[in-house]
Amino acid sequence: MQNISSEAFVLGLSAIAAAIAMLAASGIGIAQGLCAGKAVESIARQPEASGQILQTMIVGQAVSETTGILAFVIAIILVFLNPLVKML
């Protein structure tokens, strides 16, 4: 077995960590779709409450979207800027 440099090892683990972060972001997208579907069902059942349902849905999706954006930013930092390599 060949020796792997410490820089290559850190870069490989960073790529795996970035993939896990983007996996979390894809889960957020699925959850937002389910939330929108449930909101449409709720509005179909009670059209008079559509304002409150829509407002609550948008606030909830905005909060979850910030988590997805943060996961994306962390993945980009790990792949391109990678502060861990400079520590070696």
PDB file with one MODEL, atoms N, CA, C and O in Angstrom:
MODEL        1
ATOM      1  N   MET A   1       0.838  -1.179   0.000  1.00  0.00           N
ATOM      2  CA  MET A   1       0.000   0.000   0.000  1.00  0.00           C
ATOM      3  C   MET A   1       0.882   1.240   0.000  1.00  0.00           C
ATOM      4  O   MET A   1       1.864   1.318   0.737  1.00  0.00           O
ATOM      5  N   GLN A   2       0.524   2.193  -0.823  1.00  0.00           N
ATOM      6  CA  GLN A   2       1.329   3.405  -0.945  1.00  0.00           C
ATOM      7  C   GLN A   2       1.018   4.364   0.189  1.00  0.00           C
ATOM      8  O   GLN A   2      -0.081   4.377   0.745  1.00  0.00           O
ATOM      9  N   ASN A   3       2.010   5.155   0.509  1.00  0.00           N
ATOM     10  CA  ASN A   3       1.801   6.180   1.537  1.00  0.00           C
ATOM     11  C   ASN A   3       0.993   7.328   0.957  1.00  0.00           C
ATOM     12  O   ASN A   3       1.249   7.778  -0.159  1.00  0.00           O
ATOM     13  N   ILE A   4       0.032   7.791   1.710  1.00  0.00           N
ATOM     14  CA  ILE A   4      -0.799   8.927   1.304  1.00  0.00           C
ATOM     15  C   ILE A   4      -0.319  10.141   2.078  1.00  0.00           C
ATOM     16  O   ILE A   4      -0.145  10.091   3.296  1.00  0.00           O
ATOM     17  N   SER A   5      -0.109  11.235   1.353  1.00  0.00           N
ATOM     18  CA  SER A   5       0.336  12.452   2.038  1.00  0.00           C
ATOM     19  C   SER A   5      -0.783  12.986   2.930  1.00  0.00           C
ATOM     20  O   SER A   5      -1.967  12.738   2.701  1.00  0.00           O
ATOM     21  N   SER A   6      -0.370  13.713   3.934  1.00  0.00           N
ATOM     22  CA  SER A   6      -1.372  14.248   4.866  1.00  0.00           C
ATOM     23  C   SER A   6      -2.277  15.263   4.176  1.00  0.00           C
ATOM     24  O   SER A   6      -3.450  15.383   4.531  1.00  0.00           O
ATOM     25  N   GLU A   7      -1.748  15.998   3.191  1.00  0.00           N
ATOM     26  CA  GLU A   7      -2.578  16.965   2.466  1.00  0.00           C
ATOM     27  C   GLU A   7      -3.645  16.253   1.638  1.00  0.00           C
ATOM     28  O   GLU A   7      -4.792  16.698   1.593  1.00  0.00           O
ATOM     29  N   ALA A   8      -3.282  15.165   0.993  1.00  0.00           N
ATOM     30  CA  ALA A   8      -4.251  14.406   0.202  1.00  0.00           C
ATOM     31  C   ALA A   8      -5.313  13.783   1.099  1.00  0.00           C
ATOM     32  O   ALA A   8      -6.484  13.713   0.724  1.00  0.00           O
ATOM     33  N   PHE A   9      -4.911  13.334   2.275  1.00  0.00           N
ATOM     34  CA  PHE A   9      -5.861  12.751   3.216  1.00  0.00           C
ATOM     35  C   PHE A   9      -6.880  13.784   3.678  1.00  0.00           C
ATOM     36  O   PHE A   9      -8.078  13.503   3.732  1.00  0.00           O
ATOM     37  N   VAL A  10      -6.400  14.983   4.010  1.00  0.00           N
ATOM     38  CA  VAL A  10      -7.299  16.057   4.455  1.00  0.00           C
ATOM     39  C   VAL A  10      -8.224  16.478   3.319  1.00  0.00           C
ATOM     40  O   VAL A  10      -9.408  16.725   3.550  1.00  0.00           O
ATOM     41  N   LEU A  11      -7.705  16.564   2.101  1.00  0.00           N
ATOM     42  CA  LEU A  11      -8.547  16.939   0.962  1.00  0.00           C
ATOM     43  C   LEU A  11      -9.622  15.881   0.685  1.00  0.00           C
ATOM     44  O   LEU A  11     -10.755  16.222   0.343  1.00  0.00           O
ATOM     45  N   GLY A  12      -9.275  14.619   0.829  1.00  0.00           N
ATOM     46  CA  GLY A  12     -10.256  13.555   0.636  1.00  0.00           C
ATOM     47  C   GLY A  12     -11.359  13.589   1.679  1.00  0.00           C
ATOM     48  O   GLY A  12     -12.538  13.452   1.351  1.00  0.00           O
ATOM     49  N   LEU A  13     -10.976  13.772   2.933  1.00  0.00           N
ATOM     50  CA  LEU A  13     -11.988  13.857   3.989  1.00  0.00           C
ATOM     51  C   LEU A  13     -12.838  15.117   3.855  1.00  0.00           C
ATOM     52  O   LEU A  13     -14.019  15.113   4.203  1.00  0.00           O
ATOM     53  N   SER A  14     -12.240  16.191   3.353  1.00  0.00           N
ATOM     54  CA  SER A  14     -13.008  17.421   3.132  1.00  0.00           C
ATOM     55  C   SER A  14     -14.044  17.228   2.043  1.00  0.00           C
ATOM     56  O   SER A  14     -15.150  17.759   2.139  1.00  0.00           O
ATOM     57  N   ALA A  15     -13.701  16.473   1.007  1.00  0.00           N
ATOM     58  CA  ALA A  15     -14.666  16.189  -0.059  1.00  0.00           C
ATOM     59  C   ALA A  15     -15.820  15.344   0.472  1.00  0.00           C
ATOM     60  O   ALA A  15     -16.972  15.558   0.095  1.00  0.00           O
ATOM     61  N   ILE A  16     -15.515  14.388   1.342  1.00  0.00           N
ATOM     62  CA  ILE A  16     -16.572  13.571   1.942  1.00  0.00           C
ATOM     63  C   ILE A  16     -17.467  14.434   2.831  1.00  0.00           C
ATOM     64  O   ILE A  16     -18.688  14.282   2.813  1.00  0.00           O
ATOM     65  N   ALA A  17     -16.870  15.335   3.606  1.00  0.00           N
ATOM     66  CA  ALA A  17     -17.655  16.221   4.471  1.00  0.00           C
ATOM     67  C   ALA A  17     -18.533  17.154   3.648  1.00  0.00           C
ATOM     68  O   ALA A  17     -19.668  17.433   4.033  1.00  0.00           O
ATOM     69  N   ALA A  18     -18.019  17.643   2.513  1.00  0.00           N
ATOM     70  CA  ALA A  18     -18.822  18.507   1.644  1.00  0.00           C
ATOM     71  C   ALA A  18     -19.997  17.738   1.056  1.00  0.00           C
ATOM     72  O   ALA A  18     -21.088  18.290   0.912  1.00  0.00           O
ATOM     73  N   ALA A  19     -19.786  16.476   0.716  1.00  0.00           N
ATOM     74  CA  ALA A  19     -20.883  15.651   0.188  1.00  0.00           C
ATOM     75  C   ALA A  19     -21.951  15.425   1.244  1.00  0.00           C
ATOM     76  O   ALA A  19     -23.141  15.448   0.931  1.00  0.00           O
ATOM     77  N   ILE A  20     -21.549  15.207   2.481  1.00  0.00           N
ATOM     78  CA  ILE A  20     -22.516  15.026   3.562  1.00  0.00           C
ATOM     79  C   ILE A  20     -23.306  16.309   3.799  1.00  0.00           C
ATOM     80  O   ILE A  20     -24.511  16.265   4.045  1.00  0.00           O
ATOM     81  N   ALA A  21     -22.617  17.464   3.722  1.00  0.00           N
ATOM     82  CA  ALA A  21     -23.314  18.744   3.899  1.00  0.00           C
ATOM     83  C   ALA A  21     -24.339  18.955   2.795  1.00  0.00           C
ATOM     84  O   ALA A  21     -25.433  19.449   3.067  1.00  0.00           O
ATOM     85  N   MET A  22     -24.018  18.596   1.566  1.00  0.00           N
ATOM     86  CA  MET A  22     -24.969  18.765   0.472  1.00  0.00           C
ATOM     87  C   MET A  22     -26.096  17.742   0.551  1.00  0.00           C
ATOM     88  O   MET A  22     -27.200  18.000   0.071  1.00  0.00           O
ATOM     89  N   LEU A  23     -25.832  16.601   1.143  1.00  0.00           N
ATOM     90  CA  LEU A  23     -26.898  15.631   1.380  1.00  0.00           C
ATOM     91  C   LEU A  23     -27.932  16.216   2.345  1.00  0.00           C
ATOM     92  O   LEU A  23     -29.135  16.023   2.173  1.00  0.00           O
ATOM     93  N   ALA A  24     -27.448  16.928   3.354  1.00  0.00           N
ATOM     94  CA  ALA A  24     -28.361  17.604   4.282  1.00  0.00           C
ATOM     95  C   ALA A  24     -29.177  18.667   3.555  1.00  0.00           C
ATOM     96  O   ALA A  24     -30.365  18.838   3.827  1.00  0.00           O
ATOM     97  N   ALA A  25     -28.538  19.379   2.630  1.00  0.00           N
ATOM     98  CA  ALA A  25     -29.250  20.411   1.884  1.00  0.00           C
ATOM     99  C   ALA A  25     -30.317  19.808   0.976  1.00  0.00           C
ATOM    100  O   ALA A  25     -31.370  20.414   0.777  1.00  0.00           O
ATOM    101  N   SER A  26     -30.063  18.630   0.427  1.00  0.00           N
ATOM    102  CA  SER A  26     -31.090  18.001  -0.411  1.00  0.00           C
ATOM    103  C   SER A  26     -32.273  17.543   0.435  1.00  0.00           C
ATOM    104  O   SER A  26     -33.411  17.574  -0.031  1.00  0.00           O
ATOM    105  N   GLY A  27     -32.022  17.124   1.660  1.00  0.00           N
ATOM    106  CA  GLY A  27     -33.113  16.768   2.572  1.00  0.00           C
ATOM    107  C   GLY A  27     -33.990  17.966   2.886  1.00  0.00           C
ATOM    108  O   GLY A  27     -35.204  17.830   3.040  1.00  0.00           O
ATOM    109  N   ILE A  28     -33.386  19.126   2.981  1.00  0.00           N
ATOM    110  CA  ILE A  28     -34.143  20.348   3.238  1.00  0.00           C
ATOM    111  C   ILE A  28     -35.063  20.660   2.052  1.00  0.00           C
ATOM    112  O   ILE A  28     -36.195  21.103   2.244  1.00  0.00           O
ATOM    113  N   GLY A  29     -34.578  20.431   0.837  1.00  0.00           N
ATOM    114  CA  GLY A  29     -35.415  20.652  -0.344  1.00  0.00           C
ATOM    115  C   GLY A  29     -36.626  19.743  -0.368  1.00  0.00           C
ATOM    116  O   GLY A  29     -37.724  20.172  -0.723  1.00  0.00           O
ATOM    117  N   ILE A  30     -36.432  18.492   0.007  1.00  0.00           N
ATOM    118  CA  ILE A  30     -37.556  17.549   0.066  1.00  0.00           C
ATOM    119  C   ILE A  30     -38.568  17.993   1.122  1.00  0.00           C
ATOM    120  O   ILE A  30     -39.776  17.952   0.889  1.00  0.00           O
ATOM    121  N   ALA A  31     -38.072  18.414   2.271  1.00  0.00           N
ATOM    122  CA  ALA A  31     -38.965  18.860   3.343  1.00  0.00           C
ATOM    123  C   ALA A  31     -39.753  20.104   2.943  1.00  0.00           C
ATOM    124  O   ALA A  31     -40.922  20.241   3.302  1.00  0.00           O
ATOM    125  N   GLN A  32     -39.120  21.009   2.205  1.00  0.00           N
ATOM    126  CA  GLN A  32     -39.832  22.204   1.762  1.00  0.00           C
ATOM    127  C   GLN A  32     -40.936  21.853   0.769  1.00  0.00           C
ATOM    128  O   GLN A  32     -42.005  22.463   0.786  1.00  0.00           O
ATOM    129  N   GLY A  33     -40.684  20.881  -0.085  1.00  0.00           N
ATOM    130  CA  GLY A  33     -41.731  20.435  -1.005  1.00  0.00           C
ATOM    131  C   GLY A  33     -42.910  19.827  -0.275  1.00  0.00           C
ATOM    132  O   GLY A  33     -44.063  20.087  -0.617  1.00  0.00           O
ATOM    133  N   LEU A  34     -42.619  19.015   0.736  1.00  0.00           N
ATOM    134  CA  LEU A  34     -43.704  18.439   1.534  1.00  0.00           C
ATOM    135  C   LEU A  34     -44.491  19.520   2.267  1.00  0.00           C
ATOM    136  O   LEU A  34     -45.715  19.440   2.368  1.00  0.00           O
ATOM    137  N   CYS A  35     -43.797  20.517   2.772  1.00  0.00           N
ATOM    138  CA  CYS A  35     -44.457  21.618   3.484  1.00  0.00           C
ATOM    139  C   CYS A  35     -45.387  22.385   2.543  1.00  0.00           C
ATOM    140  O   CYS A  35     -46.511  22.722   2.915  1.00  0.00           O
ATOM    141  N   ALA A  36     -44.921  22.656   1.342  1.00  0.00           N
ATOM    142  CA  ALA A  36     -45.759  23.378   0.382  1.00  0.00           C
ATOM    143  C   ALA A  36     -46.978  22.550  -0.006  1.00  0.00           C
ATOM    144  O   ALA A  36     -48.072  23.092  -0.165  1.00  0.00           O
ATOM    145  N   GLY A  37     -46.797  21.242  -0.157  1.00  0.00           N
ATOM    146  CA  GLY A  37     -47.926  20.381  -0.480  1.00  0.00           C
ATOM    147  C   GLY A  37     -48.972  20.358   0.616  1.00  0.00           C
ATOM    148  O   GLY A  37     -50.171  20.395   0.341  1.00  0.00           O
ATOM    149  N   LYS A  38     -48.519  20.298   1.859  1.00  0.00           N
ATOM    150  CA  LYS A  38     -49.460  20.309   2.988  1.00  0.00           C
ATOM    151  C   LYS A  38     -50.165  21.659   3.095  1.00  0.00           C
ATOM    152  O   LYS A  38     -51.333  21.721   3.477  1.00  0.00           O
ATOM    153  N   ALA A  39     -49.463  22.735   2.761  1.00  0.00           N
ATOM    154  CA  ALA A  39     -50.098  24.052   2.802  1.00  0.00           C
ATOM    155  C   ALA A  39     -51.200  24.157   1.749  1.00  0.00           C
ATOM    156  O   ALA A  39     -52.258  24.733   2.004  1.00  0.00           O
ATOM    157  N   VAL A  40     -50.949  23.604   0.574  1.00  0.00           N
ATOM    158  CA  VAL A  40     -51.972  23.617  -0.477  1.00  0.00           C
ATOM    159  C   VAL A  40     -53.187  22.795  -0.049  1.00  0.00           C
ATOM    160  O   VAL A  40     -54.327  23.194  -0.285  1.00  0.00           O
ATOM    161  N   GLU A  41     -52.934  21.645   0.582  1.00  0.00           N
ATOM    162  CA  GLU A  41     -54.046  20.834   1.092  1.00  0.00           C
ATOM    163  C   GLU A  41     -54.848  21.605   2.138  1.00  0.00           C
ATOM    164  O   GLU A  41     -56.078  21.559   2.144  1.00  0.00           O
ATOM    165  N   SER A  42     -54.151  22.307   3.016  1.00  0.00           N
ATOM    166  CA  SER A  42     -54.833  23.074   4.062  1.00  0.00           C
ATOM    167  C   SER A  42     -55.666  24.203   3.472  1.00  0.00           C
ATOM    168  O   SER A  42     -56.781  24.463   3.926  1.00  0.00           O
ATOM    169  N   ILE A  43     -55.125  24.870   2.466  1.00  0.00           N
ATOM    170  CA  ILE A  43     -55.868  25.960   1.832  1.00  0.00           C
ATOM    171  C   ILE A  43     -57.082  25.405   1.092  1.00  0.00           C
ATOM    172  O   ILE A  43     -58.125  26.057   1.042  1.00  0.00           O
ATOM    173  N   ALA A  44     -56.958  24.212   0.518  1.00  0.00           N
ATOM    174  CA  ALA A  44     -58.106  23.602  -0.173  1.00  0.00           C
ATOM    175  C   ALA A  44     -59.212  23.268   0.815  1.00  0.00           C
ATOM    176  O   ALA A  44     -60.391  23.342   0.469  1.00  0.00           O
ATOM    177  N   ARG A  45     -58.849  22.900   2.047  1.00  0.00           N
ATOM    178  CA  ARG A  45     -59.857  22.562   3.055  1.00  0.00           C
ATOM    179  C   ARG A  45     -60.477  23.804   3.689  1.00  0.00           C
ATOM    180  O   ARG A  45     -61.679  23.845   3.952  1.00  0.00           O
ATOM    181  N   GLN A  46     -59.641  24.817   3.931  1.00  0.00           N
ATOM    182  CA  GLN A  46     -60.120  26.049   4.574  1.00  0.00           C
ATOM    183  C   GLN A  46     -59.622  27.263   3.792  1.00  0.00           C
ATOM    184  O   GLN A  46     -58.612  27.859   4.168  1.00  0.00           O
ATOM    185  N   PRO A  47     -60.299  27.637   2.726  1.00  0.00           N
ATOM    186  CA  PRO A  47     -59.844  28.783   1.912  1.00  0.00           C
ATOM    187  C   PRO A  47     -59.825  30.104   2.679  1.00  0.00           C
ATOM    188  O   PRO A  47     -59.051  31.003   2.350  1.00  0.00           O
ATOM    189  N   GLU A  48     -60.664  30.220   3.687  1.00  0.00           N
ATOM    190  CA  GLU A  48     -60.711  31.486   4.440  1.00  0.00           C
ATOM    191  C   GLU A  48     -59.467  31.686   5.309  1.00  0.00           C
ATOM    192  O   GLU A  48     -59.186  32.813   5.718  1.00  0.00           O
ATOM    193  N   ALA A  49     -58.725  30.632   5.597  1.00  0.00           N
ATOM    194  CA  ALA A  49     -57.513  30.739   6.412  1.00  0.00           C
ATOM    195  C   ALA A  49     -56.251  30.755   5.560  1.00  0.00           C
ATOM    196  O   ALA A  49     -55.156  30.516   6.069  1.00  0.00           O
ATOM    197  N   SER A  50     -56.396  31.035   4.272  1.00  0.00           N
ATOM    198  CA  SER A  50     -55.245  30.938   3.372  1.00  0.00           C
ATOM    199  C   SER A  50     -54.144  31.946   3.719  1.00  0.00           C
ATOM    200  O   SER A  50     -52.962  31.649   3.544  1.00  0.00           O
ATOM    201  N   GLY A  51     -54.517  33.122   4.204  1.00  0.00           N
ATOM    202  CA  GLY A  51     -53.511  34.129   4.558  1.00  0.00           C
ATOM    203  C   GLY A  51     -52.595  33.659   5.672  1.00  0.00           C
ATOM    204  O   GLY A  51     -51.375  33.781   5.570  1.00  0.00           O
ATOM    205  N   GLN A  52     -53.178  33.124   6.736  1.00  0.00           N
ATOM    206  CA  GLN A  52     -52.381  32.632   7.860  1.00  0.00           C
ATOM    207  C   GLN A  52     -51.569  31.410   7.477  1.00  0.00           C
ATOM    208  O   GLN A  52     -50.418  31.280   7.894  1.00  0.00           O
ATOM    209  N   ILE A  53     -52.141  30.518   6.696  1.00  0.00           N
ATOM    210  CA  ILE A  53     -51.428  29.307   6.285  1.00  0.00           C
ATOM    211  C   ILE A  53     -50.232  29.672   5.419  1.00  0.00           C
ATOM    212  O   ILE A  53     -49.134  29.150   5.615  1.00  0.00           O
ATOM    213  N   LEU A  54     -50.443  30.560   4.471  1.00  0.00           N
ATOM    214  CA  LEU A  54     -49.368  30.972   3.576  1.00  0.00           C
ATOM    215  C   LEU A  54     -48.255  31.690   4.339  1.00  0.00           C
ATOM    216  O   LEU A  54     -47.073  31.464   4.077  1.00  0.00           O
ATOM    217  N   GLN A  55     -48.629  32.542   5.271  1.00  0.00           N
ATOM    218  CA  GLN A  55     -47.637  33.274   6.058  1.00  0.00           C
ATOM    219  C   GLN A  55     -46.798  32.314   6.902  1.00  0.00           C
ATOM    220  O   GLN A  55     -45.575  32.439   6.952  1.00  0.00           O
ATOM    221  N   THR A  56     -47.442  31.371   7.556  1.00  0.00           N
ATOM    222  CA  THR A  56     -46.719  30.408   8.375  1.00  0.00           C
ATOM    223  C   THR A  56     -45.808  29.533   7.516  1.00  0.00           C
ATOM    224  O   THR A  56     -44.686  29.223   7.917  1.00  0.00           O
ATOM    225  N   MET A  57     -46.287  29.137   6.337  1.00  0.00           N
ATOM    226  CA  MET A  57     -45.479  28.309   5.445  1.00  0.00           C
ATOM    227  C   MET A  57     -44.245  29.062   4.975  1.00  0.00           C
ATOM    228  O   MET A  57     -43.153  28.493   4.946  1.00  0.00           O
ATOM    229  N   ILE A  58     -44.390  30.313   4.611  1.00  0.00           N
ATOM    230  CA  ILE A  58     -43.255  31.091   4.106  1.00  0.00           C
ATOM    231  C   ILE A  58     -42.212  31.312   5.199  1.00  0.00           C
ATOM    232  O   ILE A  58     -41.013  31.222   4.936  1.00  0.00           O
ATOM    233  N   VAL A  59     -42.651  31.596   6.408  1.00  0.00           N
ATOM    234  CA  VAL A  59     -41.697  31.774   7.517  1.00  0.00           C
ATOM    235  C   VAL A  59     -40.948  30.473   7.794  1.00  0.00           C
ATOM    236  O   VAL A  59     -39.732  30.486   7.988  1.00  0.00           O
ATOM    237  N   GLY A  60     -41.660  29.359   7.814  1.00  0.00           N
ATOM    238  CA  GLY A  60     -41.021  28.065   8.048  1.00  0.00           C
ATOM    239  C   GLY A  60     -40.035  27.695   6.954  1.00  0.00           C
ATOM    240  O   GLY A  60     -38.959  27.166   7.233  1.00  0.00           O
ATOM    241  N   GLN A  61     -40.400  27.972   5.714  1.00  0.00           N
ATOM    242  CA  GLN A  61     -39.488  27.657   4.621  1.00  0.00           C
ATOM    243  C   GLN A  61     -38.284  28.584   4.605  1.00  0.00           C
ATOM    244  O   GLN A  61     -37.192  28.163   4.223  1.00  0.00           O
ATOM    245  N   ALA A  62     -38.455  29.823   5.006  1.00  0.00           N
ATOM    246  CA  ALA A  62     -37.311  30.741   5.071  1.00  0.00           C
ATOM    247  C   ALA A  62     -36.310  30.291   6.123  1.00  0.00           C
ATOM    248  O   ALA A  62     -35.100  30.367   5.910  1.00  0.00           O
ATOM    249  N   VAL A  63     -36.817  29.822   7.260  1.00  0.00           N
ATOM    250  CA  VAL A  63     -35.927  29.340   8.317  1.00  0.00           C
ATOM    251  C   VAL A  63     -35.168  28.097   7.862  1.00  0.00           C
ATOM    252  O   VAL A  63     -33.967  27.980   8.103  1.00  0.00           O
ATOM    253  N   SER A  64     -35.856  27.177   7.213  1.00  0.00           N
ATOM    254  CA  SER A  64     -35.172  25.964   6.767  1.00  0.00           C
ATOM    255  C   SER A  64     -34.242  26.244   5.592  1.00  0.00           C
ATOM    256  O   SER A  64     -33.230  25.559   5.439  1.00  0.00           O
ATOM    257  N   GLU A  65     -34.553  27.215   4.775  1.00  0.00           N
ATOM    258  CA  GLU A  65     -33.685  27.551   3.645  1.00  0.00           C
ATOM    259  C   GLU A  65     -32.357  28.130   4.114  1.00  0.00           C
ATOM    260  O   GLU A  65     -31.329  27.913   3.472  1.00  0.00           O
ATOM    261  N   THR A  66     -32.363  28.858   5.217  1.00  0.00           N
ATOM    262  CA  THR A  66     -31.093  29.378   5.728  1.00  0.00           C
ATOM    263  C   THR A  66     -30.159  28.242   6.137  1.00  0.00           C
ATOM    264  O   THR A  66     -28.941  28.362   6.002  1.00  0.00           O
ATOM    265  N   THR A  67     -30.714  27.153   6.632  1.00  0.00           N
ATOM    266  CA  THR A  67     -29.899  25.989   6.965  1.00  0.00           C
ATOM    267  C   THR A  67     -29.310  25.375   5.702  1.00  0.00           C
ATOM    268  O   THR A  67     -28.146  24.975   5.696  1.00  0.00           O
ATOM    269  N   GLY A  68     -30.087  25.297   4.646  1.00  0.00           N
ATOM    270  CA  GLY A  68     -29.593  24.774   3.384  1.00  0.00           C
ATOM    271  C   GLY A  68     -28.507  25.639   2.777  1.00  0.00           C
ATOM    272  O   GLY A  68     -27.519  25.125   2.253  1.00  0.00           O
ATOM    273  N   ILE A  69     -28.684  26.945   2.846  1.00  0.00           N
ATOM    274  CA  ILE A  69     -27.668  27.861   2.321  1.00  0.00           C
ATOM    275  C   ILE A  69     -26.389  27.753   3.134  1.00  0.00           C
ATOM    276  O   ILE A  69     -25.294  27.785   2.573  1.00  0.00           O
ATOM    277  N   LEU A  70     -26.513  27.626   4.444  1.00  0.00           N
ATOM    278  CA  LEU A  70     -25.335  27.471   5.290  1.00  0.00           C
ATOM    279  C   LEU A  70     -24.597  26.172   4.971  1.00  0.00           C
ATOM    280  O   LEU A  70     -23.366  26.162   4.936  1.00  0.00           O
ATOM    281  N   ALA A  71     -25.316  25.087   4.739  1.00  0.00           N
ATOM    282  CA  ALA A  71     -24.678  23.824   4.358  1.00  0.00           C
ATOM    283  C   ALA A  71     -23.957  23.964   3.019  1.00  0.00           C
ATOM    284  O   ALA A  71     -22.867  23.420   2.844  1.00  0.00           O
ATOM    285  N   PHE A  72     -24.551  24.684   2.081  1.00  0.00           N
ATOM    286  CA  PHE A  72     -23.921  24.912   0.782  1.00  0.00           C
ATOM    287  C   PHE A  72     -22.648  25.728   0.924  1.00  0.00           C
ATOM    288  O   PHE A  72     -21.637  25.410   0.298  1.00  0.00           O
ATOM    289  N   VAL A  73     -22.684  26.774   1.739  1.00  0.00           N
ATOM    290  CA  VAL A  73     -21.495  27.612   1.947  1.00  0.00           C
ATOM    291  C   VAL A  73     -20.376  26.802   2.603  1.00  0.00           C
ATOM    292  O   VAL A  73     -19.213  26.931   2.219  1.00  0.00           O
ATOM    293  N   ILE A  74     -20.713  25.981   3.573  1.00  0.00           N
ATOM    294  CA  ILE A  74     -19.705  25.142   4.226  1.00  0.00           C
ATOM    295  C   ILE A  74     -19.094  24.166   3.221  1.00  0.00           C
ATOM    296  O   ILE A  74     -17.883  23.945   3.235  1.00  0.00           O
ATOM    297  N   ALA A  75     -19.915  23.583   2.355  1.00  0.00           N
ATOM    298  CA  ALA A  75     -19.392  22.662   1.345  1.00  0.00           C
ATOM    299  C   ALA A  75     -18.456  23.371   0.382  1.00  0.00           C
ATOM    300  O   ALA A  75     -17.411  22.824   0.028  1.00  0.00           O
ATOM    301  N   ILE A  76     -18.805  24.574  -0.048  1.00  0.00           N
ATOM    302  CA  ILE A  76     -17.945  25.343  -0.951  1.00  0.00           C
ATOM    303  C   ILE A  76     -16.615  25.685  -0.274  1.00  0.00           C
ATOM    304  O   ILE A  76     -15.556  25.589  -0.894  1.00  0.00           O
ATOM    305  N   ILE A  77     -16.675  26.080   0.991  1.00  0.00           N
ATOM    306  CA  ILE A  77     -15.447  26.401   1.720  1.00  0.00           C
ATOM    307  C   ILE A  77     -14.563  25.169   1.848  1.00  0.00           C
ATOM    308  O   ILE A  77     -13.348  25.260   1.668  1.00  0.00           O
ATOM    309  N   LEU A  78     -15.149  24.028   2.154  1.00  0.00           N
ATOM    310  CA  LEU A  78     -14.353  22.804   2.307  1.00  0.00           C
ATOM    311  C   LEU A  78     -13.722  22.353   0.999  1.00  0.00           C
ATOM    312  O   LEU A  78     -12.613  21.818   1.002  1.00  0.00           O
ATOM    313  N   VAL A  79     -14.408  22.560  -0.111  1.00  0.00           N
ATOM    314  CA  VAL A  79     -13.874  22.093  -1.387  1.00  0.00           C
ATOM    315  C   VAL A  79     -12.856  23.070  -1.966  1.00  0.00           C
ATOM    316  O   VAL A  79     -11.799  22.642  -2.428  1.00  0.00           O
ATOM    317  N   PHE A  80     -13.146  24.363  -1.953  1.00  0.00           N
ATOM    318  CA  PHE A  80     -12.302  25.308  -2.663  1.00  0.00           C
ATOM    319  C   PHE A  80     -11.305  26.060  -1.768  1.00  0.00           C
ATOM    320  O   PHE A  80     -10.145  26.210  -2.153  1.00  0.00           O
ATOM    321  N   LEU A  81     -11.716  26.530  -0.606  1.00  0.00           N
ATOM    322  CA  LEU A  81     -10.822  27.313   0.235  1.00  0.00           C
ATOM    323  C   LEU A  81     -10.044  26.452   1.217  1.00  0.00           C
ATOM    324  O   LEU A  81      -8.879  26.732   1.500  1.00  0.00           O
ATOM    325  N   ASN A  82     -10.664  25.430   1.727  1.00  0.00           N
ATOM    326  CA  ASN A  82     -10.111  24.435   2.626  1.00  0.00           C
ATOM    327  C   ASN A  82      -9.090  24.963   3.638  1.00  0.00           C
ATOM    328  O   ASN A  82      -7.884  24.856   3.413  1.00  0.00           O
ATOM    329  N   PRO A  83      -9.554  25.518   4.725  1.00  0.00           N
ATOM    330  CA  PRO A  83      -8.633  26.042   5.739  1.00  0.00           C
ATOM    331  C   PRO A  83      -7.879  24.957   6.491  1.00  0.00           C
ATOM    332  O   PRO A  83      -6.903  25.254   7.180  1.00  0.00           O
ATOM    333  N   LEU A  84      -8.308  23.710   6.376  1.00  0.00           N
ATOM    334  CA  LEU A  84      -7.658  22.624   7.093  1.00  0.00           C
ATOM    335  C   LEU A  84      -6.286  22.279   6.507  1.00  0.00           C
ATOM    336  O   LEU A  84      -5.412  21.805   7.234  1.00  0.00           O
ATOM    337  N   VAL A  85      -6.084  22.509   5.203  1.00  0.00           N
ATOM    338  CA  VAL A  85      -4.812  22.180   4.578  1.00  0.00           C
ATOM    339  C   VAL A  85      -3.715  23.109   5.098  1.00  0.00           C
ATOM    340  O   VAL A  85      -2.560  22.703   5.231  1.00  0.00           O
ATOM    341  N   LYS A  86      -4.076  24.331   5.386  1.00  0.00           N
ATOM    342  CA  LYS A  86      -3.087  25.307   5.866  1.00  0.00           C
ATOM    343  C   LYS A  86      -2.592  24.990   7.254  1.00  0.00           C
ATOM    344  O   LYS A  86      -1.551  25.498   7.671  1.00  0.00           O
ATOM    345  N   MET A  87      -3.325  24.151   7.984  1.00  0.00           N
ATOM    346  CA  MET A  87      -2.919  23.792   9.348  1.00  0.00           C
ATOM    347  C   MET A  87      -1.781  22.759   9.362  1.00  0.00           C
ATOM    348  O   MET A  87      -1.105  22.594  10.377  1.00  0.00           O
ATOM    349  N   LEU A  88      -1.576  22.075   8.252  1.00  0.00           N
ATOM    350  CA  LEU A  88      -0.583  21.010   8.221  1.00  0.00           C
ATOM    351  C   LEU A  88       0.827  21.534   8.258  1.00  0.00           C
ATOM    352  O   LEU A  88       1.777  20.751   8.238  1.00  0.00           O
TER     353      LEU A  88
ENDMDL
END
